[in-house]
């Protein structure tokens, strides 16, 4: 079992759901990202999704787009993200880390080179937003070679054929995008989320992480009743932008929000 499988197994035995925060690596700088990763774990995070900044993040809303821009302006790259994970693993060998981003930087680095470098520093999985399973054979082969979990997205419009295709190749967990549109948009219709999650669970036994639209502890608690994990991203990056002049306050705001979500989730389940 890898770290992701162990994490979900332990949470299930404890009757808890995973809290998965997302931040963009290098926003506002690499030292903040490393420190924030540790503080998020202390605040109750179970798995960390680390965004790889990209110049054209088409699936992301304006909050995460701006985070990518700031990170790129600061010189962050895919190799830089991998270096942050290496430093994180010096003191945390337990918390799973998933890289989330787009195919272009991975293609530029090379599938095998990326998978090898990521696995060597302790990355547990990768979610590549813009490659469908039909076009991912070469990428999946590299992930399989180095025991990286390939994580895919499902959406409210995914039909049973699409769900089955993704379930056949996904590992670790599946990320269910609970809203139509980009990250940070709209509000959740929980009945619709529940209905779709039930449909997906008829096809796969993989854990389902639900994200998009998770803005506060109440929403996190409601999502925890439906899925196996709650993903929060834009709300955390807003904490960074709201405290752009004080990184310590920004990190504390992230920790406070995650702590409130952790408490509400544990009470709700």
C-alpha angles and dihedrals in degrees: 000000000000126000094271094052091045091050095052092043092053093046092050091051089051092046091240135128126229121257110209117187121195125207130165112249112243096021107156091349141326096259091054090050093052094046091045092052090059094044091050090056090050089051092056107276114152100187129016123218109201115198118223105217116238132182095233108035095173097174093052130087125231095277095059092035089059090047090054091049092052092047094049091047087054091055100257117159139168090269088049091054091051089050090055091054090050090056091045090055091057088079105014118054095158113056113087116236123203123189115219123193148092134310100244098076090045092050090049091052093041127252096253094042092050096047092047094048093045094048092046092060095043106266108156103195147350133224112200107191101199106045120085121211091252090065100036105080095112093044092047091050090056091048091049091050092057099033096248116154114237108219121195137191128242124188140194088267096052110118126209093267091055092044091052093049092052094042089055093060106025123102134185097019142329120245112224113204101214096196136053108240136029132329116290094024134130130337132286126261097206095194090056091047091050092049093051094044089053089052092050093047089058087065106036138028093204115119114265119223113197121207145157117078097031101137108149146013094272093056091044090054092050092049091048089061090058109036139030096249141020120221120202122183121137092046090057094047088051086060089058095048093044089057098035092142095051118043093184091057091046091053091047091051090053091049092048093051093047092046091053091048092049092052094046093046093051091049094048099050 
